[in-house]
């Protein structure tokens, strides 16, 4: 497998993982997040909407990169 294909595969996996993390941020209150995940706050009972939006943007950016990188060269 060449380097370009490997980068596309990694970008797709990381993109879907990031989108999954966005959903996790939206449905889980901040005090229920594991301590090792950014955004944990023991006193906060609401979900981290901004963290979820950021994770969604990163995930979509990675998937867009993978889409364009996997296209055919002219």
C-alpha positions in Angstrom: 0.0 0.0 0.0 1.5 3.3 -1.0 1.6 6.4 1.3 -1.3 8.2 -0.4 -3.7 5.3 0.1 -2.5 4.9 3.7 -3.2 8.6 4.4 -6.7 8.3 2.9 -7.5 5.3 5.0 -6.2 7.0 8.2 -8.2 10.1 7.3 -11.4 8.2 6.9 -11.0 6.3 10.1 -10.1 9.4 12.1 -13.0 11.3 10.4 -15.6 8.8 11.4 -14.0 8.5 14.9 -14.2 12.3 15.3 -17.9 12.4 14.2 -18.6 9.6 16.7 -16.9 11.7 19.3 -19.1 14.7 18.4 -22.2 12.6 18.9 -20.8 11.4 22.2 -20.1 15.0 23.4 -23.7 15.9 22.5 -25.4 13.1 24.3 -23.2 12.8 27.4 -23.2 15.4 30.2 -19.8 16.8 31.1 -19.8 15.2 34.5 -20.3 11.8 33.0 -17.4 12.0 30.5 -14.3 10.0 31.4 -11.6 12.0 33.1 -9.1 11.5 30.2 -11.4 13.0 27.6 -11.1 16.8 27.1 -14.2 18.6 28.4 -14.6 16.7 31.6 -16.1 19.0 34.3 -17.3 17.5 37.6 -19.6 20.4 38.4 -21.2 20.7 34.9 -24.4 18.8 34.2 -24.9 19.9 30.5 -23.4 18.4 27.4 -20.4 20.2 25.7 -22.1 21.5 22.6 -19.0 23.5 21.4 -16.7 20.5 21.8 -19.2 18.5 19.7 -19.3 21.1 17.0 -15.5 21.3 16.9 -15.2 17.5 16.7 -17.8 17.4 13.9 -16.0 20.1 11.9 -12.7 18.2 12.2 -14.3 14.9 11.2 -16.0 16.5 8.2 -12.7 18.1 7.2 -10.9 14.8 7.4 -13.5 13.1 5.3 -13.4 15.9 2.7 -9.6 15.6 2.6 -9.9 11.8 2.0 -12.5 12.4 -0.7 -10.3 14.8 -2.6 -7.1 12.9 -2.0 -8.6 9.7 -3.3 -9.7 11.3 -6.6 -8.0 10.6 -9.9 -5.2 12.8 -11.1 -5.6 14.6 -14.5 
